[in-house]
Amino acid sequence: MMLQLIFVVGFTSVISYLVVFFRFARRFPRLYPELWRNLDCPETFGLRGQSTYLGIVLGLESKVPREALQQVRREIMAIRVLLGFTVVAFLLAAFMTA
């Protein structure tokens, strides 16, 4: 029962993360066209684009200052929290089954 609950939390977090992440990736070029061009116009569904947007969300992209992203700050925080829930849930499931 506990393991099923952990998987439900994990998969719900993944689905929520994907919705919020793709919403962020769709809004970013429209809200910040100059930053988008500085990043060489990454596409939303490509592997390079997804890694670039994830780098922006996690604060690892040096070309984008955190202070410039005021309009999407809530989405960035939601993505970080959902990633945290997902990692913790699946790590707990892995340790409980191993």
N, C-alpha and C positions, 0 to 999 in steps of 0.2 A: 504494500500500500504506500509506504513512504517513498519507495523508488519510483512508483508511478507518478506521485505528486511532484517529485523532482524533475522527471521528464516532462510533465505538463508545463511546469514553470520554465524549463529550458526551451522547449519548442515554442511556447507563447512569446518568450523574449526574442527568439530568433525571428518570428513572423513580425512582431512589432518593430524590431530593429530594421528589418528590410523595408517596411513601409516608411518609417521615418527617414532612413538613409536615402532612399530613392526620391523622397520628397525634397530632402536637402539638396541632393545632386541635381534635381530639376530646377530648383529655385536659385541655386548659386550663380549660374551664368546670367540669369536675368537681373539679380540684385547687385552683382559685382562684376560687370563686364570687363573692367580693366584688369582685375585680378585673374579672371578667367583667361584672358589673352596672355598674361604673364606666365600662366601655367601651361601654355601651348594648347589651349582649348581642348581639355580632355573630354572624351565622350562618356556618357553616363554608364552605358552597359559594357564597355570594354574593360579588360583587365587593368590596363594602365590607368584608365579614368577612375575605376573603383579604388585602386590603391592610392591614387592622388587624393581623392576625396576623403578616404579614411585617414591619410596623413594629415589633412587639414583638420579633421575632427579631433584627432588625437594630439594636435599641436606639434606635429613632427615636420611639417612643411615649412621650410625657412623662407620661402618667397611670399608667404601670406602671414602678416602680423595678426595676432589674436585680437588686438584692439579694433581692427578694421571690420570684424565680423559681428557687429552689434545686433543686426537684424535677424540673425539665425542663431543667436546664443542659446535660446531655449532648445532648439533642435539639436544642437551640438551636445548640450548637457543630457538630453534624453538619450541620444545615441550612446554616449559614454556609460550611462547608468544601465541601459539595456545590454550593452556588451559585458558589463560587470556581472549582471544577473546570469547571463548565458554562460560565461566562463565558470562561475561558481557552481551553477546547477550541474553542468556537465562534468566538472571535476568531482563533485560529490557523487554523482552517479558512477563515475569511473572507479572511485575508491570503494564504493559500496558493492560493486559487482566483482571487483578483482580480489 
